[in-house]
C-alpha cells in the first residue's frame, strides 16, 4: 500500500489500486469506536450524454437515470436485502446521488470486514426486471412530487435553471416525472455497465480497523469476481456562457416564510490559480462580507432585516463557480438592497485575512476527529481532483492580502440572479 501523508496534521491515508482498477483508500483512527465506509462510482446526474469506443457518437439518456440506478442497486434478487443485512449486523446503510457521483455507504461499530464484503457484493450485482423497473417509477414519481412541494428544493432548482444556460448542472438530479417514465431497463443496464465498473469506482474506509486485514478482505472479494475490460466513457463537454439566464424571478409557492437566494456566476478561467485555492479565497471573501462575525450580520440582525446569518454555498460547475447566499424572512427586498450595498467598494485588511486563516486551519485539524468528515473529504478530492490534496493547511497558510484583493477585483458582481419564493 502507498502511504499518503497529510502535511501539518500528522495523519496518513493508505491507498492501493487493485488489478481490476478499483481504488481503495483506508484511514485508520484507533481513537474511534466506529467505522464509516463508502463505495462510490464517478457517475452522477450530469453524466447523461456519453460515448464509448472510437465512433465518437454520443448517447443521451434521460435526466434522473443515475438516481434511478441508485434505487435499483438497493433491490437484490435474493435476501437479505441491504437494509436488513446491515440492521442485523449492527450497521446502518444509505446511498445518495449528486451531480458527479453516486455513493453507497454504511456505518457500524462491529463486523466491519463482513459488512465491507457485503457492500461490495450488493453494489456489484444489479438485479433488474421489466416489472421492478416499472414499479420503481411510481416510487420515484412520489419522491419528485415531494421535492416539488419542498420550498428549499424548489429554490435550488430555480437557482440553477436561472443561472446556468447549457451545463447539465442546471437539471434536477432526480429528473422530472416524464423523464423518469421514459427510462427503460435497457438504459439502466447500459449506464450500469458503463459507469459501475471497478475502474470507475473507489472504496473509502475510515475508522478503527486493521488496514492490512481490510485490504486482504477487499482483494479476496474482488478477486472472486470477473469484470470485462474497462472502457472509459467519453463525456460530452458543454460551453457555458457568463451571462445569466434570468435576472430575477418571484415564485409563488407553498412556503410559510419567504425565501431569497442571491446568486453570483463567476468564470473561473479569469483566475490564474488552482480551483481549490480559489474556492478557499471565495469562502473567505463572502464570509468576511456576510458571515456570522461580520459587521453586516450584526447590523442586519439589529435592524430586524434578518434573524439568521446568510447561508453561503459554492457550486463548482467546472467552468464557473455559482455563489449562492440564501436567507428566509419577509424583508427580502431590504436584504437584497443591503447585499448590493455591501458588494460595493470592498476592502479587506491583513488582520481580517489572518483571523479567517486561523479558523480554517483549526477546522482542518479538528476534521480528523470525525471519520465521516475525513471520508467525505477523500470523496470530494477524488471526484474533483482525482487525487488526495496533502497540503490544505499549506495552501491556507500561503494566502495573502494582495492575492485576496486580486481575486476580489476579478469578480464581476453584475453577473447575478435573484430568486424569491413567497406564499
C-alpha positions as CSV (number, residue, x, y, z in Angstrom):
1,X,0.0,0.0,0.0
2,X,1.1,3.5,-0.7
3,X,1.1,5.9,2.3
4,X,-0.3,9.3,1.7
5,X,0.8,11.7,4.4
6,X,-1.3,14.7,5.2
7,X,1.0,17.6,6.0
8,X,0.8,19.5,9.2
9,X,-1.7,17.2,10.9
10,X,0.4,14.0,11.2
11,X,-2.2,11.8,9.6
12,X,-1.9,9.1,7.0
13,X,-4.2,7.7,4.3
14,X,-3.3,4.4,2.7
15,X,-4.0,3.8,-1.0
16,X,-3.9,0.9,-3.3
17,X,-5.2,0.3,-6.9
18,X,-6.4,-3.2,-7.4
19,X,-5.8,-5.3,-10.5
20,X,-9.4,-4.6,-11.7
21,X,-8.9,-0.9,-11.4
22,X,-10.8,-0.3,-8.1
23,X,-9.1,2.3,-6.0
24,X,-9.0,1.8,-2.2
25,X,-8.4,4.4,0.4
26,X,-8.0,3.5,4.1
27,X,-7.8,5.9,7.0
28,X,-7.3,4.3,10.5
29,X,-8.1,6.2,13.7
30,X,-7.7,4.0,16.8
31,X,-9.3,6.6,19.0
32,X,-12.6,6.0,17.2
33,X,-15.2,3.3,18.2
34,X,-17.0,3.2,14.8
35,X,-16.4,2.8,11.1
36,X,-17.7,4.7,8.1
37,X,-17.4,3.1,4.7
38,X,-18.4,4.5,1.2
39,X,-18.3,2.9,-2.2
40,X,-18.5,5.5,-5.0
41,X,-18.9,5.5,-8.7
42,X,-17.9,8.6,-10.7
43,X,-21.4,8.7,-12.1
44,X,-23.8,11.4,-11.3
45,X,-26.8,13.3,-12.8
46,X,-24.7,15.4,-15.2
47,X,-23.3,12.3,-17.0
48,X,-26.3,12.0,-19.2
49,X,-24.5,12.2,-22.6
50,X,-21.5,10.0,-23.3
51,X,-19.9,7.7,-25.9
52,X,-17.8,4.5,-25.8
53,X,-15.3,3.4,-28.4
54,X,-13.9,5.3,-31.4
55,X,-17.1,6.1,-33.3
56,X,-17.5,9.4,-31.4
57,X,-21.3,9.1,-31.3
58,X,-22.7,10.5,-28.0
59,X,-25.7,8.7,-26.5
60,X,-28.1,10.8,-24.5
61,X,-30.1,9.3,-21.6
62,X,-32.9,10.9,-19.6
63,X,-32.1,13.1,-16.6
64,X,-32.6,11.2,-13.4
65,X,-31.2,7.9,-14.6
66,X,-28.2,7.9,-12.1
67,X,-30.6,8.4,-9.2
68,X,-32.9,5.7,-10.6
69,X,-30.0,3.3,-10.7
70,X,-29.2,4.1,-7.0
71,X,-32.7,2.9,-6.2
72,X,-32.4,-0.3,-8.2
73,X,-29.0,-1.3,-6.9
74,X,-30.5,-1.5,-3.4
75,X,-33.0,-4.2,-4.6
76,X,-31.4,-7.6,-4.7
77,X,-32.8,-10.8,-6.2
78,X,-32.2,-12.8,-3.1
79,X,-32.5,-11.9,0.6
80,X,-31.1,-10.5,2.8
81,X,-31.8,-7.1,1.3
82,X,-29.1,-4.5,2.2
83,X,-31.2,-2.6,4.8
84,X,-32.0,-5.9,6.6
85,X,-28.4,-7.2,6.4
86,X,-26.8,-4.1,7.9
87,X,-29.5,-3.8,10.6
88,X,-28.9,-7.4,11.6
89,X,-25.1,-6.8,11.7
90,X,-25.4,-3.7,13.8
91,X,-24.9,-1.2,11.0
92,X,-26.9,1.5,9.1
93,X,-26.8,1.8,5.3
94,X,-27.8,4.5,2.9
95,X,-26.9,6.0,-0.5
96,X,-27.1,9.3,-2.4
97,X,-26.7,10.7,-5.9
98,X,-25.1,14.0,-6.6
99,X,-24.2,15.8,-9.8
100,X,-20.9,14.0,-10.2
101,X,-21.1,10.7,-8.2
102,X,-23.3,8.1,-6.7
103,X,-22.2,6.8,-3.3
104,X,-23.3,3.7,-1.2
105,X,-22.4,3.8,2.4
106,X,-22.8,2.2,5.8
107,X,-21.6,2.9,9.4
108,X,-21.0,0.3,12.1
109,X,-19.0,-0.5,15.2
110,X,-18.6,-4.2,14.7
111,X,-18.4,-6.7,11.8
112,X,-16.8,-4.1,9.6
113,X,-14.9,-6.7,7.4
114,X,-18.1,-8.7,6.6
115,X,-20.0,-5.5,6.1
116,X,-17.4,-4.2,3.6
117,X,-17.7,-7.5,1.6
118,X,-21.5,-7.3,1.6
119,X,-21.4,-3.7,0.4
120,X,-19.1,-4.6,-2.5
121,X,-21.3,-7.6,-3.3
122,X,-24.7,-5.9,-3.5
123,X,-23.4,-2.8,-5.4
124,X,-21.7,-5.0,-7.9
125,X,-24.8,-7.1,-8.5
126,X,-27.6,-5.4,-10.4
127,X,-31.0,-7.2,-10.5
128,X,-33.4,-5.7,-13.0
129,X,-36.7,-7.0,-14.4
130,X,-39.2,-5.1,-16.6
131,X,-41.6,-5.3,-13.7
132,X,-39.4,-3.9,-11.0
133,X,-38.2,-1.1,-13.3
134,X,-41.9,-0.1,-13.9
135,X,-42.9,-0.3,-10.3
136,X,-39.9,1.9,-9.3
137,X,-41.2,4.7,-11.5
138,X,-44.2,5.2,-9.2
139,X,-41.9,5.4,-6.1
140,X,-39.6,7.9,-7.7
141,X,-42.6,9.9,-9.0
142,X,-43.8,10.2,-5.4
143,X,-40.3,11.4,-4.4
144,X,-40.3,14.0,-7.2
145,X,-43.7,15.3,-6.1
146,X,-42.4,15.6,-2.5
147,X,-39.4,17.5,-3.7
148,X,-41.6,19.9,-5.7
149,X,-43.6,20.6,-2.6
150,X,-40.4,21.4,-0.5
151,X,-39.6,25.1,-0.8
152,X,-35.8,24.6,-0.3
153,X,-35.7,22.1,-3.2
154,X,-37.7,24.4,-5.4
155,X,-35.4,27.3,-4.6
156,X,-32.2,25.5,-5.5
157,X,-33.7,24.0,-8.7
158,X,-34.8,27.5,-9.7
159,X,-31.4,29.0,-8.9
160,X,-29.6,26.6,-11.2
161,X,-32.1,27.0,-14.1
162,X,-31.9,30.8,-13.8
163,X,-28.1,30.9,-13.6
164,X,-26.8,28.1,-15.8
165,X,-27.6,28.1,-19.6
166,X,-26.0,24.9,-21.1
167,X,-24.3,22.8,-18.5
168,X,-26.4,19.8,-17.2
169,X,-25.8,21.1,-13.7
170,X,-28.9,23.1,-14.3
171,X,-31.1,20.0,-14.4
172,X,-32.7,18.2,-11.4
173,X,-30.7,15.3,-10.0
174,X,-33.9,13.2,-9.7
175,X,-35.3,14.2,-13.1
176,X,-38.9,15.1,-14.0
177,X,-41.9,12.7,-14.0
178,X,-41.8,12.5,-17.8
179,X,-38.1,11.8,-17.8
180,X,-38.4,9.1,-15.2
181,X,-41.3,7.4,-17.1
182,X,-39.1,7.3,-20.2
183,X,-36.3,5.3,-18.5
184,X,-36.1,1.6,-19.7
185,X,-34.5,-1.5,-18.3
186,X,-32.0,-1.4,-21.2
187,X,-31.0,2.2,-20.5
188,X,-30.4,1.3,-16.8
189,X,-28.3,-1.7,-17.8
190,X,-26.2,0.3,-20.3
191,X,-25.5,3.0,-17.7
192,X,-24.7,0.5,-15.0
193,X,-22.3,-1.5,-17.2
194,X,-20.6,1.8,-18.4
195,X,-20.1,3.5,-15.1
196,X,-20.2,0.8,-12.4
197,X,-17.0,-0.9,-13.4
198,X,-14.3,-1.1,-10.7
199,X,-12.1,1.0,-13.0
200,X,-14.6,3.9,-12.5
201,X,-15.2,3.4,-8.7
202,X,-13.4,3.8,-5.4
203,X,-13.8,2.5,-1.9
204,X,-13.1,4.6,1.2
205,X,-12.9,3.0,4.7
206,X,-12.4,5.3,7.7
207,X,-12.5,4.3,11.3
208,X,-11.0,1.8,13.8
209,X,-9.8,-1.4,11.9
210,X,-6.7,-3.2,10.8
211,X,-5.6,-1.8,7.4
212,X,-3.8,-4.9,6.3
213,X,-6.7,-7.2,7.2
214,X,-9.1,-4.8,5.5
215,X,-7.1,-4.7,2.2
216,X,-6.9,-8.5,2.3
217,X,-10.7,-8.8,2.6
218,X,-11.3,-6.3,-0.2
219,X,-8.8,-8.1,-2.5
220,X,-10.3,-11.5,-1.8
221,X,-13.7,-10.2,-2.6
222,X,-12.7,-8.6,-5.9
223,X,-10.5,-11.5,-7.0
224,X,-13.5,-13.8,-6.7
225,X,-15.4,-11.8,-9.4
226,X,-14.8,-11.3,-13.2
227,X,-15.1,-8.0,-14.9
228,X,-14.8,-7.0,-18.5
229,X,-12.0,-4.7,-19.6
230,X,-12.9,-1.2,-18.6
231,X,-13.5,1.3,-21.4
232,X,-13.5,4.8,-20.0
233,X,-16.6,6.7,-21.3
234,X,-16.1,10.0,-23.1
235,X,-18.3,12.6,-21.5
236,X,-19.7,15.4,-23.5
237,X,-18.3,18.9,-22.9
238,X,-20.5,21.9,-22.7
239,X,-19.7,25.5,-23.4
240,X,-21.1,27.7,-20.6
241,X,-21.5,31.4,-21.0
242,X,-21.0,34.1,-18.4
243,X,-24.5,35.5,-19.0
244,X,-27.3,34.9,-16.5
245,X,-30.4,33.2,-17.9
246,X,-33.0,35.0,-15.7
247,X,-32.0,38.1,-13.7
248,X,-34.8,38.0,-11.2
249,X,-37.8,35.7,-10.6
250,X,-40.5,35.6,-7.9
251,X,-42.1,32.2,-7.5
252,X,-45.4,31.8,-5.6
253,X,-45.4,28.5,-3.7
254,X,-46.5,26.8,-0.5
255,X,-44.0,28.4,1.9
256,X,-44.7,29.8,5.3
257,X,-41.8,32.2,5.2
258,X,-40.5,33.9,2.0
259,X,-37.0,32.6,0.9
260,X,-34.5,34.7,-1.0
261,X,-31.4,33.5,-3.0
262,X,-28.8,35.9,-4.3
263,X,-26.6,34.2,-6.9
264,X,-23.4,35.3,-8.5
265,X,-21.9,33.5,-11.5
266,X,-18.1,33.6,-11.7
267,X,-16.0,32.5,-14.6
268,X,-13.1,30.6,-13.1
269,X,-10.9,30.9,-16.2
270,X,-10.3,34.6,-15.2
271,X,-8.2,33.4,-12.2
272,X,-4.7,32.0,-12.6
273,X,-4.7,29.6,-9.7
274,X,-5.8,26.2,-8.6
275,X,-9.5,25.9,-8.1
276,X,-9.1,24.6,-4.5
277,X,-7.2,27.6,-3.5
278,X,-9.6,29.8,-5.4
279,X,-12.6,28.2,-3.6
280,X,-10.9,29.0,-0.3
281,X,-10.5,32.6,-1.3
282,X,-14.1,32.8,-2.3
283,X,-15.2,31.4,1.1
284,X,-13.1,34.0,2.9
285,X,-14.4,36.8,0.8
286,X,-18.1,36.0,1.3
287,X,-17.6,35.0,5.0
288,X,-15.9,38.3,5.7
289,X,-18.7,40.1,4.0
290,X,-21.7,38.2,5.3
291,X,-20.6,35.6,7.9
292,X,-21.8,35.4,11.5
293,X,-18.9,37.6,12.7
294,X,-19.3,40.3,10.1
295,X,-20.5,43.9,10.7
296,X,-23.2,43.2,8.0
297,X,-24.6,40.3,10.0
298,X,-24.7,42.3,13.2
299,X,-26.3,45.3,11.5
300,X,-29.0,43.3,9.7
301,X,-30.0,41.4,12.8
302,X,-30.1,44.6,14.9
303,X,-32.4,46.2,12.4
304,X,-34.6,43.1,12.1
305,X,-33.9,42.5,8.5
306,X,-32.6,39.0,9.2
307,X,-32.9,36.7,12.1
308,X,-30.4,34.1,10.9
309,X,-27.0,34.5,9.2
310,X,-27.0,34.3,5.4
311,X,-26.2,30.8,4.3
312,X,-23.3,30.5,1.8
313,X,-22.9,27.8,-0.9
314,X,-20.5,27.3,-3.7
315,X,-21.4,25.1,-6.7
316,X,-18.5,24.2,-8.9
317,X,-19.8,23.5,-12.5
318,X,-16.2,23.2,-13.9
319,X,-16.1,26.4,-16.0
320,X,-17.8,28.6,-13.3
321,X,-18.5,28.9,-9.6
322,X,-22.1,29.7,-8.7
323,X,-22.0,31.5,-5.3
324,X,-25.4,31.5,-3.5
325,X,-26.4,33.5,-0.5
326,X,-29.8,32.4,1.0
327,X,-32.0,33.6,3.8
328,X,-35.6,33.4,5.0
329,X,-37.8,36.3,6.0
330,X,-40.3,38.9,5.0
331,X,-37.9,41.7,4.4
332,X,-36.2,40.2,1.4
333,X,-36.3,43.4,-0.7
334,X,-34.4,45.3,2.0
335,X,-32.0,42.5,2.4
336,X,-31.3,42.4,-1.4
337,X,-30.6,46.2,-1.3
338,X,-28.3,45.8,1.6
339,X,-26.4,42.9,0.0
340,X,-25.8,45.1,-3.1
341,X,-24.5,48.0,-1.0
342,X,-22.1,45.6,0.8
343,X,-20.7,44.4,-2.6
344,X,-19.6,47.9,-3.5
345,X,-16.1,49.4,-2.6
346,X,-15.0,46.2,-0.7
347,X,-11.8,46.5,1.2
348,X,-10.2,43.9,3.4
349,X,-7.3,44.1,5.9
350,X,-4.4,41.8,6.6
351,X,-5.7,41.2,10.1
352,X,-9.1,40.1,8.8
353,X,-7.5,37.6,6.5
354,X,-5.2,36.2,9.2
355,X,-8.2,35.7,11.5
356,X,-10.0,33.7,8.9
357,X,-6.9,31.7,8.1
358,X,-6.6,30.6,11.7
359,X,-10.2,29.5,11.8
360,X,-9.8,27.5,8.6
361,X,-6.6,25.8,9.8
362,X,-8.2,24.9,13.1
363,X,-11.2,23.4,11.3
364,X,-8.9,21.4,9.1
365,X,-7.0,19.9,12.1
366,X,-10.2,19.1,14.0
367,X,-11.8,17.5,11.0
368,X,-9.6,14.4,11.5
369,X,-11.5,13.7,14.7
370,X,-14.6,12.9,12.6
371,X,-14.3,9.8,10.4
372,X,-17.3,10.9,8.3
373,X,-15.7,14.2,7.5
374,X,-12.4,12.5,6.5
375,X,-14.3,10.1,4.3
376,X,-16.3,12.9,2.6
377,X,-13.0,14.9,2.2
378,X,-11.5,11.9,0.3
379,X,-14.6,11.5,-1.9
380,X,-14.5,15.2,-2.7
381,X,-10.8,15.1,-3.5
382,X,-11.1,12.1,-5.8
383,X,-14.3,13.3,-7.6
384,X,-12.9,16.8,-8.4
385,X,-9.1,16.3,-8.5
386,X,-8.6,12.6,-8.8
387,X,-6.1,12.8,-6.0
388,X,-5.8,13.4,-2.3
389,X,-4.7,17.0,-1.5
390,X,-1.9,16.5,1.0
391,X,-1.3,20.1,2.0
392,X,-4.6,22.0,2.5
393,X,-3.1,23.8,5.6
394,X,-0.1,24.8,3.5
395,X,-2.4,26.3,0.9
396,X,-4.3,28.2,3.6
397,X,-1.0,29.5,5.1
398,X,0.1,30.7,1.7
399,X,-3.0,33.0,1.3
400,X,-2.0,36.7,1.3
401,X,-3.8,40.0,1.2
402,X,-2.5,41.0,-2.3
403,X,-3.8,37.8,-3.8
404,X,-7.1,38.1,-2.0
405,X,-7.7,41.6,-3.3
406,X,-6.7,40.5,-6.8
407,X,-9.3,37.7,-6.7
408,X,-11.8,40.2,-5.4
409,X,-11.1,42.6,-8.2
410,X,-11.8,39.9,-10.9
411,X,-15.3,39.0,-9.6
412,X,-18.0,40.5,-11.8
413,X,-20.8,41.1,-9.3
414,X,-23.1,42.2,-12.1
415,X,-23.5,38.6,-13.2
416,X,-26.2,37.9,-10.7
417,X,-29.6,36.2,-10.5
418,X,-32.1,36.7,-7.7
419,X,-34.8,34.2,-6.8
420,X,-37.6,34.8,-4.3
421,X,-40.1,32.3,-3.0
422,X,-43.2,33.7,-1.5
423,X,-46.7,32.5,-0.5
